[in-house]
Amino acid sequence: MGDRALTEADLFPLIGEEGFARLVSGFYRRVREDGVIGPLYPEGDWEGAEKRFRDFLVYRFGGPQRYIEERGHPRLRMRHAPFAIGEAERDRWLELMEGALEEARLPGEAVELLKAFFAPVADFMRNV
C-alpha cells in the first residue's frame, strides 16, 4: 500500500476470501467450545452462522456482495436482539476473536484494522 495507511477498502484485496475464511473458521471453532457465548448460538446452525459472518465481513470490507444479496441490510442490532449480550459476552467475543486473528496470520495492518472495527461493533451489540 506504499506510504499511506490501510483503509477498509483495501482489506478485501489484501486478504481475500481465504483470509476471511481462515479468520471466521478459527473464531467459530472457539465459539463452539465456549461456555459464555457458545450457548447463544442456535445448535445445528453452526455452518449457517459461519457463512453469514464470513459473507458479512467480505461484504463489509469490499468483497462480493453475497451477504446483501441473500440477507439484505445487515441490521446488526435487530439480528442480535434475541440474544442477551452484556459486558461479559462482549468481552468474551472479543477475546475469542483475538485468538482467531492470531491464528489466521493476517498481515499486521489488516489485524489492526479489524480490531478497530470489531471493538465498537461488539460494544454496540450489548443489550443487557
C-alpha positions in Angstrom: 0.0 0.0 0.0 3.0 2.3 -0.1 3.3 5.1 2.5 -0.5 5.5 3.0 -2.4 3.8 5.8 -4.5 0.8 5.0 -8.2 1.6 4.7 -11.3 -0.6 5.0 -11.5 -0.6 1.2 -8.0 -2.1 1.0 -8.8 -5.1 3.2 -10.6 -7.5 0.9 -8.0 -7.1 -1.9 -5.3 -7.7 0.7 -6.6 -10.8 2.4 -9.3 -12.0 0.1 -11.9 -14.7 0.6 -9.2 -17.1 2.0 -8.1 -14.7 4.7 -11.7 -14.1 5.9 -12.4 -17.8 5.7 -9.4 -18.6 8.0 -10.5 -15.9 10.4 -14.1 -16.9 10.7 -13.3 -20.6 10.8 -10.9 -20.0 13.7 -13.4 -17.9 15.5 -16.3 -20.4 15.3 -14.0 -23.3 16.3 -13.5 -21.3 19.5 -17.2 -20.3 19.9 -18.4 -23.9 19.7 -16.4 -24.8 22.7 -17.0 -21.6 24.7 -19.3 -21.7 27.7 -20.1 -18.0 27.7 -21.1 -17.2 24.1 -21.3 -20.7 22.6 -24.8 -21.2 24.1 -26.1 -18.1 22.4 -25.7 -19.7 19.0 -28.5 -22.0 17.7 -27.5 -25.6 17.9 -27.4 -27.1 14.4 -26.8 -23.9 12.6 -23.0 -23.6 13.0 -22.3 -23.8 9.3 -25.0 -21.2 8.6 -23.7 -18.8 11.3 -20.2 -19.2 10.0 -21.2 -18.5 6.4 -23.3 -15.5 7.3 -20.5 -13.9 9.4 -17.9 -14.6 6.7 -20.1 -13.2 4.0 -20.9 -10.1 6.1 -17.2 -9.4 6.7 -16.4 -10.0 3.0 -19.1 -7.5 2.0 -18.2 -5.0 4.7 -14.6 -4.8 3.6 -15.1 -4.5 -0.1 -15.6 -8.0 -1.5 -18.5 -9.6 -3.2 -22.0 -8.6 -2.1 -23.3 -12.1 -1.3 -24.5 -11.0 2.2 -26.6 -8.1 0.9 -28.0 -10.2 -2.0 -29.0 -13.1 0.3 -30.0 -11.2 3.5 -30.4 -7.5 2.7 -29.2 -4.8 5.0 -27.1 -6.2 8.0 -29.4 -4.7 10.7 -26.9 -6.0 13.3 -28.7 -4.8 16.4 -32.0 -6.2 15.3 -30.5 -9.6 14.3 -28.7 -9.9 17.7 -31.7 -8.6 19.8 -33.0 -12.1 20.7 -29.7 -12.9 22.5 -28.7 -11.5 25.9 -25.5 -9.7 25.2 -23.8 -7.9 28.2 -20.3 -6.9 29.0 -19.2 -10.5 29.7 -20.5 -11.7 26.3 -18.9 -8.7 24.5 -15.6 -9.2 26.3 -15.6 -13.0 25.6 -16.5 -12.4 21.9 -13.6 -10.0 21.5 -11.2 -12.4 23.3 -12.2 -15.3 21.0 -11.8 -13.1 18.0 -8.4 -12.0 19.2 -7.3 -15.7 19.2 -8.8 -16.2 15.8 -6.9 -13.1 14.5 -3.7 -14.6 15.8 -4.4 -18.0 14.3 -5.4 -16.6 10.9 -1.9 -15.0 10.5 -3.2 -12.0 8.6 -0.9 -9.0 7.8 -0.4 -6.8 10.8 -2.2 -3.8 9.2 -5.2 -6.0 8.5 -5.3 -7.2 12.1 -5.2 -3.6 13.4 -8.0 -2.5 11.1 -10.2 -5.5 12.0 -9.6 -4.9 15.7 -10.6 -1.2 15.3 -13.8 -2.4 13.6 -14.7 -5.2 16.0 -14.3 -3.4 19.3 -17.0 -0.7 18.8 -19.3 -3.1 16.9 -19.1 -5.7 19.7 -19.9 -2.9 22.2 -22.9 -1.7 20.1 -24.4 -5.3 20.2 -24.8 -5.0 24.0 -28.4 -5.1 25.0 -28.4 -6.0 28.7 
